[in-house]
Amino acid sequence: MREQQVWSGFRRGRIGFAVLVLVVCTALAAGEPPARASLQQILLGLDRASDLYLDTALRFACTEKVVEWDLGSPKVHKFEYLFVYDNSRGFQDYRMVVSKGQRQPANPVGLGVRLFLERPYMWVLVFNRTRQDKYHYQILGTENIGGIQTVQVRFEPIAPYKESVNDWFGTAWIDPSRYQIVRVEAMKTEDFEEQKRLEEDEKDKTLPPGEGLGRSYRIQRVSTDFTVLKNGMRFPGKAKVVSTLYYLPKRPKGPNPEVISEGHSTQTYSKYRFYGVRTFEEVQRILSSAQRPAR
């Protein structure tokens, strides 16, 4: 699938933007994805869809369950997760725990949770127009996920990397009929660089002087599945974080590289309560016109 090397930073020109708006609007009005949708069409649709999450009308809460497996028995934590979007502060999410009948703010790290994805909703920002000049994008192909024929879009940040802006490498599976994210698999820039180092060292079959008997590599990968539907919008149902420690010996005696240890956690989201959300008709109107949600 990597033979398609069609990278784009996607900068809009006035004429090109108008043409793309017309094509995407026609397809969305018919309730079907554009035939052989181009990368530009998909990015335009994803930009509009991302605005639905950057919307002061969106407020919800859900139950978050984090189960972490490392050494020994799994550790389970439950939180009440609240989400709002504020014009001045952007994404605002809060985790609460019930203690002695009272809800108290909670920080998973402070409670000993080592592996978790802080904001499973953040993937929409990767495709917002304010970030599209900070990433390379590439269509890899298509895949059926749960009966949905998705389009796989690879995203890679353009250096210099900035925390919380363009610091993820990954692939998103997109529902082209509504430009909603169905699944994401990704890793942070430092993990991507560590994986490249491991692959290069394994290929060269040699390690630099001073490495002793071998070298270790810690690589963390995350995934998010958007399985919850509300008024034409998708919300996360599950996230997973896997942290693997590899070891590459100078004189391998078995599988190379060796997996020394692996820890992982799952985050599941249930009991969604929507206190503010666009109607299905409003969602479709925003996706199929130049209208932007009120900020």
N, C-alpha and C positions, 0 to 999 in steps of 0.2 A: 504493500500500500504506500510505501514511502517513495515510490517512483514519481509520484506527482509532486514536483517541486514548485508549487505555485504559492510563493510567499507574498504577503501584502501587509503594508502598514495601514492601508485604506485611508487615504485622505480624500475628502469629498470635494469635487468641483461643483459649481452651481448647476451646470447642465446635467452632469452625470448623476448628481443627487436627485434632481427632478425626475429623470428617467427611471432610476431605481425605485423611487417612491411610487411611481405609476405602476411599475411591474409588480411590486410587492403588494400594493393595495388591491390590485385586480385579483391576485391569487388569494389573498386573505378574505376578500369579499366573497369569493366562491367557496371558501372553506377548504381549499386544497393548497398544497405547497407548489411554488413555481416549478414548472417542468425543468429538470436539470438545473436547479438553482445554482447560481454562481456564488463564489466566496463573498463577493461584494453584497449580493442580495441577502445572504444569510447574516452577514455582519450588520447590515442595516436593520433587519428584523430583530436580531438579538439586542441591538442598541435600544430599540423601542420597547422590547420586552423588559429590559433591565430597568427602564424608567418606572415600570409598574411596581418595582420593589423600592425605588427611591421616591416614595410617594407618601405624603403626609396623611393620606387617607388609610394607609395600611398599618393596622395595629392588631397583634394577636398574642396569644400565650399558648404554650403546650407543655406537656410533660416530657422531660429529657431523662433517659436512663443511660448511664455510662457503666459499662462492664469492662474491667481491665484485667487482662491475663498477663502475668509476668512469671515470677517464681512462686510456686505454691498455688493456693486456691484463688479464684477470681474475686476481685473487689468490686462491689456494686454501690453506685451512688445515684440518687434520684434528685432532680432539680425541677423547679418550676421555671420555665424559660419564657421571658417576656421580650417582645420585639416591637420597637417603634422606629420611625424615621423622623429626624428633626432637621430642619433646614440649616440651622447654625452648627449642629454637632454631627450631622450625618447619621449613620447606623448607630442605634442605641439598643443594646440588648442587656438583659439582666438575668442573673440566675439567683433563685431563692430556694431556701430549704425551710421546712417547717420544724420549729424547735419549741417545745412546750406550748403548742397551740398557736404560736406566732410565726409569721413569715419573716425570715432574716436574709439579708444579702449574703451570697455565697461566692467564694472564689475556689474553683476546682483545684487549683494548684495548692492553695492553702489547706485543702482537705486531703492532700496527698495523692491527687490524680496526676500521674506522670504523662500519660498519652491521651490526648483528646484534641479535637478540632474546635478551636474557640468559636468560630463563626461559620457554620455550614452553609449559610446563605450567601456568603461573600462571592461565590463564583460568578454571579450575575455581573459583578463589577468588571470582570476580566473583559467583557464584551461591550461595556458602556463606551460611548463615543469619546469620553474624556481619557480613556485608556488605550484606545485603538492605535494611537501612534507610538505606544510604548511596548507593543507586542508584535511578533510575527504570527501569522495565521496560515493554516494549510488544511485543505480538505483531504482526508485520508481515504475515505470511502463511506460505505453504508453498513449498517448492522441492525438486525431486528432485535429489539429489546422489549419483552413483554407484549408482543403484538404491534409494536410501534416501529416503523421503518425509519431509523434515525440516521442522521448524517454525522460522521465523526470529524470533528474540527480540532486540529492540533494547535496549541498556543505556546509560544516560547517568548519570554521577555527579552527586550532589547536593552543591553547594557548602556549606561550604568543602572544597576538594580537598586530599587528603593523599597524599603520595608512597607508592606501593606499597599503598595501601588503596583509594582511589577516584579514580584519575587516568587512566581510559581511557573514551573514547566508542567504541561499536562495535556490531556485530551478530554474534550467534552462531547457527549453524545446528544445531539439536538433533534427535537421533534420539529421538522421543517414546516408542519402545517400550522403551528402556533408559535414557533420560535421560542420554545421553552426547553430548558436544560433537563434532560432525563437522567444523565449520569456524568460524573467527573472522576477521573483518576489523575493524580498529580503528585508532585514533590517540590519542596522548596529549592531555591537556587543552590544552596550549599549541599543538599543531598544529591542534586543532579550532577554537580561537579565531582562529588565523592564517587558516584557511580561511574562516571567517565574515567576517573583515576583507576578504579578497580578494573574496568574493562581494558584499559590501556596496559596496565601492569600484567594482567592475565595474558594478554595477546603477546606482549614482549617476552614473557617467560623469565624476566629478570627484574630484580628490585634494586633501587639505588643503594650505594654503599652506606653502611651505618644503620640499616634496617634490622640487623640481628637475624633471627631465624625466620622472620616474616613480617607482614604488615596487616593491621586490622582496619576495617572500614565499617562505620556505622551509617546505615542508610534508612531513612524513614519515608514511607509512602502513605498517601491518604486516598480515600475514595468517598464519594457522596452519591446517594441515590435519591432522586426527587420523585417520590412515589405518592405523595399526598396531593390531591387535586381540589381546587376551590375556585369556582367561577372562571375556569379557563387558565388559572395560574397553577404552577407546580411548586410544592414545598418539600423540603427534605424529610424523608422517612427513616433514613439510616446513613450513618457515616462510620468509616472504619479507618483506624490508624495502625500501621504495622511498622515496627522498628526492628531491623535485622542487623546483627553484628556478624560480618564476614571476616575470615582470616585467610590470607594468601601466603602459604609457606614458601620458602625458597626451594625446598625439595619436597614437593607434594607426594604423598603416599596414597591418596584417595581422591574423592571428588575435589575439584579445584575451581573456585575457592570453597572453603569449608564454612558452613553455617555454625557459628559458635553458640549463639543464643538468638531468640526471637520473642519479642513481646508484642501484644496487640490489644486494642480496645475497640469496642463497638459503642456507638451512640445511636439510640433509637428515639424517635419522636412520635408521640401519640396524643390523643385527647386535645386536638387543636381547638381553640376557642378564638373566633375572629370577632374583635370588637370594632374593627373598621376594615373594610375591603371593598374594592370596586365590584360592581355587579358584572355578570357575564357580558351584558351588552356594552357596558363601559369599557371593559377589557378589550373586546373586539373592535370597538370604535377607535381606541388608542392605537391598537396594532395596525389598523387599516387606514389611518389618516395621519395628517401632520400634527394632530393634537397631542400635547404633552400633559401628563398629570400635573395638577396644581402642586406647587412647591411651597 
